[in-house]
Amino acid sequence: MLLHLLVRQPLCCPQLLTRCVRTLRCDAARTLHSQAEHFLRRRLPLRFSTQSRGAKSRNRKSESQEEAWKTRNKTVLTYITAAGVGMIGLSYAAVPLYRLYCQASGLGGTAVAGHDADLVETMKPVKERVLKITFNADRHASMQWNFKPQQTEIFVVPGETALAFYRAKNPTDKPIVGISTYNVVPFEAGQYFNKIQCFCFEEQRLNPHEEVDMPVFFYIDPEFDEDPRMARVDTITLSYTFFEAKEGQTLPLPGYGRK
């Protein structure tokens, strides 16, 4: 209609032209405003719905991650606890296991425990190789026994059995339980020093003023003479050290020539 009026009215009427332009501007502004409101009504609910769904998804994901971390932490704690218990058990078993290993291998100057009866009966002494075996006795500072070897030295040859004695006495007025350790010097000779009978690693109970003789029955393996490392070794020292056992750990003392 406005265009029709423009066509029909003379172009020389400025008032009419200005009115028409204003009318077109108002109509265009109303149209744009209406379209913008319609667009916003359609887009805003969708945006808010998308944000709500995203927040819920993130919350579920966060809860799932938290549960996974809790499960993982429990598993790690279980492993750590089991490892700690295992280490404590190994610490208690280390000493006896180490002693058994040293006795079997002669490591660290420890004489080899046990013997082959057939070997003892059939082994041939190496007469031309004479060795001096010396004996030493020590006590821990807290041990109140008197402890000493009955002989300071004996001479043996590899492949020959020998017998020595230690003497222990309890000079106190109370029973004392002791336990001994031993070693051989030089350390390399420990693997050839075989004990058939001894009192090491066994608890010994001495009553007040009781005295006992403790035997050590041993031999030097004939292979000692064949080891190049032993070529210059002519003296071996057997040393025992007695410690007082813990309270309550009492075992009967075997018959060792009690006096």
URNORQUI-V714264 format. One record per residue. N is the residue number from 1. OMEGA is omega as a letter, one per 30 degrees, with the letter a starting at -180 (999 if undefined). BURIAL is b if it has 24 or more other ideal C-beta (glycine too) atoms within 12 Angstrom, else e. Layout:
n=N omega=OMEGA burial=BURIAL
n=N omega=OMEGA burial=BURIAL
This chain:
n=1 omega=a burial=e
n=2 omega=l burial=e
n=3 omega=l burial=e
n=4 omega=l burial=e
n=5 omega=l burial=e
n=6 omega=a burial=e
n=7 omega=a burial=e
n=8 omega=a burial=e
n=9 omega=l burial=e
n=10 omega=a burial=e
n=11 omega=a burial=e
n=12 omega=a burial=e
n=13 omega=a burial=e
n=14 omega=a burial=e
n=15 omega=a burial=e
n=16 omega=l burial=e
n=17 omega=l burial=e
n=18 omega=l burial=e
n=19 omega=a burial=e
n=20 omega=a burial=b
n=21 omega=l burial=e
n=22 omega=a burial=e
n=23 omega=l burial=e
n=24 omega=a burial=e
n=25 omega=a burial=e
n=26 omega=l burial=e
n=27 omega=a burial=e
n=28 omega=a burial=e
n=29 omega=l burial=e
n=30 omega=a burial=e
n=31 omega=l burial=e
n=32 omega=a burial=e
n=33 omega=l burial=e
n=34 omega=l burial=e
n=35 omega=l burial=e
n=36 omega=l burial=e
n=37 omega=l burial=e
n=38 omega=l burial=e
n=39 omega=a burial=e
n=40 omega=l burial=e
n=41 omega=l burial=e
n=42 omega=a burial=e
n=43 omega=a burial=e
n=44 omega=l burial=e
n=45 omega=l burial=e
n=46 omega=a burial=e
n=47 omega=l burial=e
n=48 omega=l burial=e
n=49 omega=l burial=e
n=50 omega=l burial=e
n=51 omega=l burial=e
n=52 omega=l burial=e
n=53 omega=l burial=e
n=54 omega=l burial=e
n=55 omega=l burial=e
n=56 omega=l burial=e
n=57 omega=l burial=e
n=58 omega=l burial=e
n=59 omega=l burial=e
n=60 omega=l burial=e
n=61 omega=l burial=e
n=62 omega=l burial=e
n=63 omega=l burial=e
n=64 omega=l burial=e
n=65 omega=l burial=e
n=66 omega=l burial=e
n=67 omega=l burial=e
n=68 omega=l burial=e
n=69 omega=l burial=e
n=70 omega=l burial=e
n=71 omega=l burial=e
n=72 omega=l burial=e
n=73 omega=l burial=e
n=74 omega=l burial=e
n=75 omega=l burial=e
n=76 omega=l burial=e
n=77 omega=l burial=e
n=78 omega=l burial=e
n=79 omega=a burial=e
n=80 omega=l burial=e
n=81 omega=l burial=e
n=82 omega=l burial=e
n=83 omega=l burial=e
n=84 omega=l burial=e
n=85 omega=l burial=e
n=86 omega=l burial=e
n=87 omega=l burial=e
n=88 omega=l burial=e
n=89 omega=l burial=e
n=90 omega=l burial=e
n=91 omega=l burial=e
n=92 omega=a burial=e
n=93 omega=a burial=e
n=94 omega=a burial=e
n=95 omega=l burial=e
n=96 omega=l burial=e
n=97 omega=l burial=e
n=98 omega=l burial=e
n=99 omega=l burial=b
n=100 omega=l burial=e
n=101 omega=l burial=e
n=102 omega=l burial=b
n=103 omega=a burial=b
n=104 omega=a burial=e
n=105 omega=a burial=e
n=106 omega=a burial=b
n=107 omega=l burial=e
n=108 omega=l burial=e
n=109 omega=l burial=b
n=110 omega=l burial=b
n=111 omega=a burial=b
n=112 omega=a burial=b
n=113 omega=l burial=b
n=114 omega=a burial=e
n=115 omega=l burial=b
n=116 omega=a burial=e
n=117 omega=l burial=e
n=118 omega=l burial=e
n=119 omega=a burial=e
n=120 omega=a burial=b
n=121 omega=a burial=e
n=122 omega=a burial=e
n=123 omega=a burial=b
n=124 omega=l burial=e
n=125 omega=l burial=e
n=126 omega=a burial=b
n=127 omega=a burial=e
n=128 omega=a burial=e
n=129 omega=a burial=b
n=130 omega=a burial=e
n=131 omega=l burial=b
n=132 omega=l burial=e
n=133 omega=l burial=b
n=134 omega=a burial=e
n=135 omega=a burial=b
n=136 omega=l burial=b
n=137 omega=l burial=b
n=138 omega=l burial=e
n=139 omega=l burial=b
n=140 omega=a burial=e
n=141 omega=a burial=e
n=142 omega=a burial=e
n=143 omega=a burial=b
n=144 omega=l burial=b
n=145 omega=l burial=b
n=146 omega=a burial=e
n=147 omega=a burial=b
n=148 omega=l burial=e
n=149 omega=l burial=b
n=150 omega=l burial=e
n=151 omega=a burial=e
n=152 omega=a burial=e
n=153 omega=l burial=e
n=154 omega=l burial=b
n=155 omega=a burial=e
n=156 omega=l burial=b
n=157 omega=l burial=b
n=158 omega=a burial=b
n=159 omega=a burial=b
n=160 omega=l burial=b
n=161 omega=a burial=b
n=162 omega=a burial=b
n=163 omega=l burial=e
n=164 omega=a burial=b
n=165 omega=l burial=b
n=166 omega=l burial=b
n=167 omega=l burial=b
n=168 omega=l burial=b
n=169 omega=l burial=b
n=170 omega=a burial=b
n=171 omega=a burial=e
n=172 omega=l burial=e
n=173 omega=l burial=e
n=174 omega=l burial=e
n=175 omega=l burial=b
n=176 omega=l burial=b
n=177 omega=a burial=b
n=178 omega=l burial=b
n=179 omega=a burial=b
n=180 omega=l burial=b
n=181 omega=a burial=b
n=182 omega=l burial=b
n=183 omega=a burial=b
n=184 omega=l burial=b
n=185 omega=g burial=e
n=186 omega=a burial=b
n=187 omega=a burial=b
n=188 omega=a burial=b
n=189 omega=a burial=b
n=190 omega=a burial=b
n=191 omega=l burial=b
n=192 omega=a burial=b
n=193 omega=a burial=b
n=194 omega=l burial=b
n=195 omega=l burial=b
n=196 omega=l burial=b
n=197 omega=l burial=b
n=198 omega=a burial=b
n=199 omega=a burial=b
n=200 omega=l burial=b
n=201 omega=l burial=b
n=202 omega=a burial=b
n=203 omega=a burial=b
n=204 omega=l burial=b
n=205 omega=l burial=b
n=206 omega=l burial=b
n=207 omega=a burial=b
n=208 omega=l burial=e
n=209 omega=l burial=e
n=210 omega=a burial=b
n=211 omega=a burial=b
n=212 omega=l burial=b
n=213 omega=a burial=b
n=214 omega=a burial=b
n=215 omega=l burial=b
n=216 omega=a burial=b
n=217 omega=a burial=e
n=218 omega=l burial=b
n=219 omega=l burial=b
n=220 omega=a burial=b
n=221 omega=l burial=b
n=222 omega=l burial=b
n=223 omega=l burial=b
n=224 omega=a burial=b
n=225 omega=a burial=b
n=226 omega=a burial=e
n=227 omega=l burial=e
n=228 omega=a burial=e
n=229 omega=a burial=e
n=230 omega=a burial=b
n=231 omega=a burial=e
n=232 omega=a burial=e
n=233 omega=l burial=b
n=234 omega=l burial=e
n=235 omega=l burial=e
n=236 omega=a burial=b
n=237 omega=l burial=b
n=238 omega=a burial=b
n=239 omega=l burial=b
n=240 omega=l burial=b
n=241 omega=a burial=b
n=242 omega=l burial=b
n=243 omega=l burial=b
n=244 omega=a burial=b
n=245 omega=a burial=b
n=246 omega=a burial=e
n=247 omega=l burial=e
n=248 omega=l burial=e
n=249 omega=a burial=e
n=250 omega=l burial=e
n=251 omega=l burial=e
n=252 omega=a burial=e
n=253 omega=l burial=b
n=254 omega=a burial=e
n=255 omega=a burial=e
n=256 omega=l burial=b
n=257 omega=a burial=e
n=258 omega=l burial=e
n=259 omega=999 burial=e
